[in-house]
């Protein structure tokens, strides 16, 4: 089983998805009006087909919730993810 981690790289304005320490994907963001705007996400080609996009979305949103942040999911993948997972409604703003 692989070790999966999501960390906030604030200098690059992105959440990084690490699989066994290797960069496997990211979710880019910007800050606007006190909210984190997720603008784009991607999983590297070699890691696709393993459900890692969902892991990236879930772990990113869980991290943001734990920090008390609000989220604007502009990225189509994140927008669809939160639509399918209403448990995140409390942190989503438009």
HELIX and SHEET records of a PDB file:
HELIX    1   1 UNK A   45  UNK A   47  5                                   3    
HELIX    2   2 UNK A   52  UNK A   67  1                                  16    
HELIX    3   3 UNK A   76  UNK A   84  1                                   9    
HELIX    4   4 UNK A   86  UNK A   91  5                                   6    
SHEET    1   A 5 UNK A   4  UNK A   9  0                                        
SHEET    2   A 5 UNK A  14  UNK A  19 -1                                        
SHEET    3   A 5 UNK A  22  UNK A  32 -1                                        
SHEET    4   A 5 UNK A  35  UNK A  43 -1                                        
SHEET    5   A 5 UNK A  70  UNK A  73  1                                        
END                                                                             
